[in-house]
Amino acid sequence: MQIKNGLLCPLLTIDYAGPLQELKALPGYQELKTTADAHKIQLIPSVMSIAGGIYTSVGSISLAFATESDEWMGKAGKEEKGKAAAGTDS
């Protein structure tokens, strides 16, 4: 979990396309809150904007936090990097 690796700013926003009561009842939410509290990160739950809800659908979740820059490789890129490190590069 990125919280344990460190954030540049002690804030984590979580937007939910639905009522916040539903968000807080979802599996994993309480664990996220407990982890954030333990690392002195402020968790900011909010209702997703209407536009966000339309484009993502009801029940969607969006997280935002700031970390150090990291190159995005996606799943395929990580698999290739792992093969190269193991010396099994094709």
C-alpha positions as CSV (number, residue, x, y, z in Angstrom):
1,M,0.0,0.0,0.0
2,Q,1.4,3.4,-1.0
3,I,0.6,4.9,2.4
4,K,3.2,2.7,4.0
5,N,5.8,3.7,1.3
6,G,5.2,7.4,2.1
7,L,3.3,10.3,0.6
8,L,4.6,13.8,-0.3
9,C,1.6,15.3,1.3
10,P,-0.3,13.8,4.3
11,L,-3.6,13.7,2.5
12,L,-5.6,11.0,0.6
13,T,-8.8,11.9,-1.0
14,I,-11.4,9.2,-1.9
15,D,-14.3,10.1,-4.1
16,Y,-17.3,7.8,-4.3
17,A,-20.1,7.9,-6.9
18,G,-22.8,7.3,-4.3
19,P,-23.7,8.1,-0.7
20,L,-20.7,8.3,1.8
21,Q,-22.5,5.9,4.1
22,E,-22.2,3.2,1.3
23,L,-18.5,4.1,0.8
24,K,-17.7,3.7,4.5
25,A,-19.5,0.3,4.6
26,L,-17.5,-1.1,1.7
27,P,-15.0,-3.9,2.4
28,G,-11.5,-2.5,3.0
29,Y,-12.6,1.1,3.8
30,Q,-12.1,0.7,7.6
31,E,-8.7,-0.9,7.0
32,L,-7.7,2.0,4.7
33,K,-8.9,4.5,7.4
34,T,-7.0,2.6,10.1
35,T,-3.8,2.5,8.0
36,A,-4.1,6.2,7.1
37,D,-4.6,7.2,10.8
38,A,-1.6,5.1,11.9
39,H,0.6,6.9,9.4
40,K,-0.9,10.4,10.2
41,I,-2.5,10.7,6.8
42,Q,-5.8,12.6,6.6
43,L,-8.4,10.6,4.7
44,I,-10.9,12.9,3.0
45,P,-14.0,11.0,1.7
46,S,-16.2,12.9,-0.6
47,V,-19.1,12.4,-3.0
48,M,-17.9,12.2,-6.6
49,S,-19.0,15.1,-8.9
50,I,-22.0,14.5,-11.2
51,A,-19.7,14.5,-14.2
52,G,-17.3,11.9,-12.6
53,G,-20.3,9.7,-11.7
54,I,-21.7,9.8,-15.2
55,Y,-18.4,8.9,-16.8
56,T,-17.5,6.2,-14.3
57,S,-20.9,4.9,-13.2
58,V,-22.6,4.5,-9.8
59,G,-20.4,2.9,-7.2
60,S,-17.1,4.0,-8.7
61,I,-14.2,5.0,-6.5
62,S,-11.4,7.4,-7.2
63,L,-8.3,7.9,-5.0
64,A,-5.9,10.8,-5.2
65,F,-2.5,11.2,-3.4
66,A,0.9,12.7,-4.1
67,T,4.0,10.5,-4.3
68,E,7.5,10.7,-5.8
69,S,7.6,10.4,-9.6
70,D,7.6,6.9,-10.9
71,E,7.7,5.5,-14.4
72,W,4.4,3.8,-15.3
73,M,5.0,0.5,-17.0
74,G,1.6,-1.2,-16.6
75,K,1.3,-5.0,-16.1
76,A,3.2,-6.0,-19.3
77,G,6.1,-3.6,-18.5
78,K,6.5,-5.1,-15.0
79,E,6.5,-8.6,-16.3
80,E,9.2,-7.7,-18.9
81,K,11.3,-6.0,-16.2
82,G,10.9,-9.0,-13.9
83,K,12.1,-11.3,-16.8
84,A,15.1,-9.1,-17.5
85,A,16.1,-9.1,-13.8
86,A,15.8,-12.9,-13.6
87,G,17.9,-13.3,-16.8
88,T,15.0,-14.9,-18.7
89,D,14.6,-12.1,-21.3
90,S,13.5,-13.5,-24.7
